[in-house]
Amino acid sequence: MKKRLMFVITMVMVFALLAACSSGGSNSEQSASNGSSAEGTGKKMKIALVLPEEIGVNQFFVQMDEGFQKAGKEFGVETKTIQSSDPTAFEQNMRATVAEDYDLIITATFQAEDVLKQVAEENPDKSFAIIDTSVDLPNVRSVGFREYEASYLLGAAAGLATKTNVVGMVAAQDVPLLKKYSEGFKEGLASVNPKAKFLIGYVGSFNDPAKAKELALVQYGQGADFVAGASATSDLGVFEAAKEKNLYTSGQDTDRTVEDPDHVVLSQLKGTDAVAYETVKDFVDGNFKFGSTAYGLKEKGVGLTFVTTDSTSKLSPFIGEDVITKVKKISDDIIAGKIVVKDPLAQK
């Protein structure tokens, strides 16, 4: 009798132990599936933004980093922004993020192309993305912009607003990428004012406000009453020239009219923050695809202040509501496909 009782007690304890073990295993699996993890390993995703230069006051990089950091917080991803002082440091930073096993490495601009090509080819199992240019590799997602659509709007606005029939542009460099600004501008200008004269000067750098100011003053001296800035940080010099001559200019990437609405009367917009945000989001959601994509007016990737996007600044009388109304119609026609703006970089 005692032996039978001891056997029953033993079996009850065994079944209880088995039940406890089964319950513990179930909780562990559920815990591992919570949150954004790298390839289902349970580890937090790590995404790096490696920039080919220092952010400084370059609005292009400032807003890109803002969108990147915002996505990291919203999607529970570990993010790190790495700035580079020169090309050598940039390559070292790219290789360091590979060695540190980041799940996705994002970079930007044509300055990053050569290094990215080399690093991505050497690491075919790693995922990369590049913003504002294209790298044709199977493990790279290239995200570009149809800047020429917004440039077309800017050129049209300048052509409608000019009183001297002379307008200009100060661009950073005479390189193919910046043709998307100058050629789109010229096309928009000619579409509304074929008699207008277009002047252009090249700074030779993205960060030389003094040279940009000199070029802008030359164009104002040749009769221009509007000179578009297309030279990144160098645009600060164009703004100074416009204020000095009490004439008009425009900025790039973000709403620069807030800095001096009496002279910086328009801004061509580029949503680098939205693109950086969407790149992280797609990667976290499993919708990330390699290859090339581009954002234009239709996707709200580019635009023009007062036309596609409201501004906190007052509208300059030089531009006026009548010009804005006409340019809004042009924007709608581009989005609807009634006006097709040529891609200056497309193969003929």
FENZIDA-V681546 format. One record per residue. N is the residue number from 1. PHI is phi as a letter, one per 30 degrees, with the letter a starting at -180 (999 if undefined). OMEGA is omega as a letter, one per 30 degrees, with the letter a starting at -180 (* if undefined). Layout:
[[N:PHI:OMEGA] [N:PHI:OMEGA]]
This chain:
[[1:999:l] [2:d:a] [3:d:a] [4:d:l] [5:d:l] [6:d:l] [7:d:l] [8:d:a] [9:d:a] [10:d:a] [11:d:l] [12:d:a] [13:d:l] [14:d:l] [15:d:l] [16:d:l] [17:d:l] [18:d:l] [19:d:l] [20:d:l] [21:d:a] [22:d:l] [23:d:l] [24:d:a] [25:d:a] [26:d:l] [27:d:a] [28:d:a] [29:d:a] [30:d:l] [31:d:a] [32:d:a] [33:d:a] [34:d:l] [35:i:l] [36:d:a] [37:b:a] [38:d:l] [39:h:l] [40:i:a] [41:d:a] [42:j:l] [43:d:l] [44:d:l] [45:d:l] [46:b:l] [47:b:a] [48:c:l] [49:c:a] [50:c:a] [51:c:a] [52:d:l] [53:b:l] [54:d:a] [55:d:l] [56:h:l] [57:c:a] [58:d:a] [59:d:l] [60:e:a] [61:d:a] [62:e:a] [63:d:l] [64:d:l] [65:d:l] [66:d:l] [67:d:l] [68:d:a] [69:d:l] [70:d:l] [71:d:l] [72:e:a] [73:d:a] [74:d:a] [75:c:l] [76:i:a] [77:c:l] [78:d:a] [79:c:l] [80:b:l] [81:c:a] [82:b:l] [83:c:a] [84:b:a] [85:d:a] [86:a:a] [87:e:l] [88:d:l] [89:d:l] [90:d:l] [91:d:l] [92:d:a] [93:d:l] [94:d:a] [95:d:l] [96:d:l] [97:d:l] [98:d:a] [99:d:l] [100:d:l] [101:i:l] [102:d:a] [103:d:l] [104:b:l] [105:b:a] [106:c:l] [107:b:a] [108:a:l] [109:i:a] [110:d:l] [111:d:a] [112:c:a] [113:e:a] [114:d:a] [115:d:a] [116:d:l] [117:e:a] [118:d:a] [119:d:a] [120:d:l] [121:d:l] [122:d:a] [123:b:a] [124:d:l] [125:d:l] [126:c:a] [127:c:a] [128:b:l] [129:b:l] [130:b:a] [131:c:l] [132:i:l] [133:a:a] [134:b:l] [135:b:a] [136:d:l] [137:b:a] [138:d:a] [139:c:a] [140:b:l] [141:c:a] [142:c:a] [143:c:a] [144:c:a] [145:b:l] [146:c:a] [147:e:a] [148:d:l] [149:d:l] [150:d:l] [151:d:l] [152:e:l] [153:d:l] [154:d:l] [155:d:l] [156:d:l] [157:d:l] [158:d:a] [159:d:l] [160:d:a] [161:c:a] [162:e:l] [163:c:a] [164:c:a] [165:i:l] [166:b:l] [167:b:a] [168:b:l] [169:b:l] [170:c:a] [171:c:a] [172:d:a] [173:b:l] [174:d:a] [175:b:a] [176:e:a] [177:e:a] [178:d:l] [179:d:l] [180:d:l] [181:c:a] [182:d:a] [183:d:l] [184:d:l] [185:d:a] [186:d:a] [187:d:l] [188:d:l] [189:d:a] [190:d:a] [191:d:a] [192:c:a] [193:b:a] [194:d:a] [195:d:a] [196:d:l] [197:c:a] [198:c:l] [199:c:l] [200:b:l] [201:b:a] [202:c:a] [203:d:a] [204:i:a] [205:a:l] [206:c:a] [207:b:l] [208:b:a] [209:e:a] [210:d:l] [211:d:l] [212:d:l] [213:d:l] [214:e:l] [215:d:l] [216:d:l] [217:d:l] [218:d:a] [219:d:l] [220:d:l] [221:d:l] [222:c:l] [223:j:l] [224:d:l] [225:c:l] [226:b:l] [227:b:a] [228:d:l] [229:c:l] [230:b:a] [231:b:l] [232:h:a] [233:d:l] [234:d:l] [235:e:l] [236:e:l] [237:d:l] [238:d:l] [239:d:l] [240:d:a] [241:d:a] [242:d:l] [243:d:a] [244:d:a] [245:c:a] [246:h:l] [247:b:a] [248:b:a] [249:a:l] [250:b:l] [251:c:a] [252:b:l] [253:i:l] [254:c:a] [255:d:a] [256:d:l] [257:d:a] [258:d:a] [259:d:a] [260:a:a] [261:d:l] [262:d:a] [263:b:l] [264:d:a] [265:c:l] [266:b:l] [267:b:l] [268:d:a] [269:c:l] [270:b:a] [271:d:l] [272:d:l] [273:d:l] [274:d:a] [275:d:l] [276:d:l] [277:d:a] [278:d:l] [279:d:l] [280:d:a] [281:e:l] [282:d:a] [283:d:a] [284:d:a] [285:d:a] [286:i:l] [287:c:a] [288:d:l] [289:b:l] [290:d:a] [291:j:a] [292:c:l] [293:b:a] [294:b:a] [295:c:l] [296:b:l] [297:d:a] [298:d:a] [299:d:a] [300:i:l] [301:d:l] [302:b:a] [303:a:a] [304:b:l] [305:e:a] [306:i:a] [307:c:l] [308:c:a] [309:b:l] [310:d:l] [311:b:l] [312:d:l] [313:d:l] [314:d:l] [315:d:a] [316:d:l] [317:d:l] [318:d:l] [319:d:l] [320:i:a] [321:d:a] [322:d:l] [323:d:a] [324:d:l] [325:d:a] [326:d:a] [327:d:l] [328:d:l] [329:d:l] [330:d:l] [331:d:l] [332:d:a] [333:d:l] [334:d:a] [335:d:a] [336:d:a] [337:i:l] [338:d:l] [339:c:l] [340:c:l] [341:d:a] [342:d:l] [343:d:a] [344:d:a] [345:c:a] [346:d:l] [347:d:a] [348:d:*]]
